[in-house]
Amino acid sequence: MKDEILNDQGVALIKKNQFNEALICFEKALEFTPDHTDALHNLGFVHHKLGELDQAVRVYKRVVAIDPTYALGSENRILSVIYFFSQGDIQEALEILNILVEENPKDALLFNMLGGCLASIGQTEMAIANYQKALDFEPEYAIPKHMINSLTGHTSKEPPKQYVKNLFDDYAHRFNDALVNNLEYSLPFIIRDLILKSKSEKSQYKNVIDLGCGTGLAGIDLRAISTNLVGVDISENMVSEAKKLDIYDSLIIGDIIEKLNISQDKFDLLIALDVLIYIGDVQSTFKAVHRACKPDSLFVFSIEIQDENGYSLLKSSRYAHSDEYIMDQINGLFDLVNSQNVRLRKEGENWIEGKVYIFRPVKLG
């Protein structure tokens, strides 16, 4: 088999410390067999060695998602850490990480993972300290920078794209169960009724785009009012899950703003549920959406709401926005059709309060 030959060639190159050449072999092997766990694991290892830490984590997580037993049986204990973290067994993950850090005291990836584990169990100060150690060794490491901002209350304009991509690539396979069953997330299932009530004379939209479509939760109901339904998401794994539903006419992997700005298509209905919670400064997003609107379009989106004017990066690593800030940012671009306060999801025993807006564009052309 060509994939096995290429994987073996890559392993031989690793032993010679020829990591760039090995990377090419593993990538070629995966072209033949995308779920080849040995080649995937070896690819992640090479990315790690080359200091390409975001790519390494993404590939490692894919290995764990494909075959958890492989992860637990591997000599690379980072895979075990990822497995236990995904199962919510944080203490087991921490025990392995502490051993790994003793053996590899300058590995920024390990300190970033320590920070993530500690943050997840509320040990904020220790999490910050470990994120800072990751930055000591890799000063441009975007994810620990963002997490320190989040945990210390420093509001940035937006998170690193790699943070969002890694978050949802990891979350994709358990996204629906976690949100719908555990967090009682219901917004995707009420959005169609909100749209139809806001424009009761129209029950069908010719060209619809589901921005940040995720696994397609909103797409299920949008399909019923869409002639052509497009989904776009930055996470490859999310899009893979959405494909399984077979409800989208097309699915696109990529950044929302970039894709809207280069697209020649115009849409009658643009949906962005739980998208702005991963964006601070919304101006570029609103301008990109406005560019993709038809004169009679509707733009529907949700936010986590805050009373204080402006926007804030929360300890959850999500953003909250004020109603006043949103209305300021849409000025000259959109007119308000309707808005409604909603309970977005549970966090612990408490509800996250949010708001859904429906706008129509102004000053087109």
Order of alpha helices (4+ residues) and beta strands (2+ residues): alpha-alpha-alpha-alpha-alpha-alpha-alpha-alpha-alpha-alpha-alpha-alpha-beta-alpha-beta-alpha-beta-alpha-beta-alpha-beta-beta-beta-alpha-beta-beta
